Amino acid sequence: MPEISRFLGIVIYMYFNEHNPPHFHVKYNEHRAVMDIQTLNILAGHLPVKVRGLVGEWAELHEQELLEMWNSKDFHKIKPLV
């Protein structure tokens, strides 16, 4: 489960060999969620509203990079939201 970004207590990661649709996982304190890369909908779990907004903002900025990573499985760190 490669960690691809960390900011403001939020950890973003992807698993190898995951099912579609393209998505990433989010951890924030006791909260866990799975977010669709293209729609930014939460597919599973729950995040506080503020955290969901921050993750959505970050994912919008890096959508293409996230999709490329999903397709290639060449995981690397992505700049955090600052």
N, C-alpha and C positions, 0 to 999 in steps of 0.2 A: 504494500500500500504506500506508494511514493507520495510524500508530502510535496505539494507543488507551490504552496504559498502559506504565509502566516502573517497576520496583522491584527492588532487590537484584540488579542485573545482568540481570534478566529483562525482555525486551521482548515486548509483546503487540500484535499487529496483525491487521487484516482486509484482504482484497482486495475490490475492487469486482467485481460480476458473478461471484461464485463459485458453484460447484455445491452442491447439498444433500448431506448434512445441514448445518444451521447449525453453523459452526465458526469457530475463530480459530487464528492461527499464533503460535508461541512460539519465541523465540530466546534461548539462554543459552550464552554462550561459543561453542564449536563445535557445540553441540547445537541441533537443530531438531525441531519437532513440530507436528502439526496436532491440535487437540483439539475434540471434539464439545461444543457448548455445553450440551446437555441431559443427556448421560450422563457427560460429562467423561472419556470414553474417548479414548485416543490413536488417531487414525485413521491417522497416518503419522509416521514418525520415532521419536525417543527422547529422553527427558529423564532426568537423574539422579533418583532416588527423592525426595530432599528437595525438589528444584525442582518435580517433578510435584505433590507435596503442597501446596507454596505456591501454585502456579498454580491447583490445584483449589480451595483455600480462597478465593482471590481470585474465581474464576469463580462459585463458589456464592453469594458475597455479591452479585454483580452479574449473575446469570443473566438476570433480566428485562430489564435495561438492554442486555445483549449481544444478546438476541433481538430487541428493538426496533430496535437498530442494524442487525442483520443484515437485517431486513425493510424498513426505511426507507432504508438506505444513507446515513443521516445520521450520519456518524461524528464522534465527539468524544472528548475525553480522559475517562477514568474514573479515579477516585481509586486510587492504588496501595495495595498491602497494606502496612500499617505495624505 
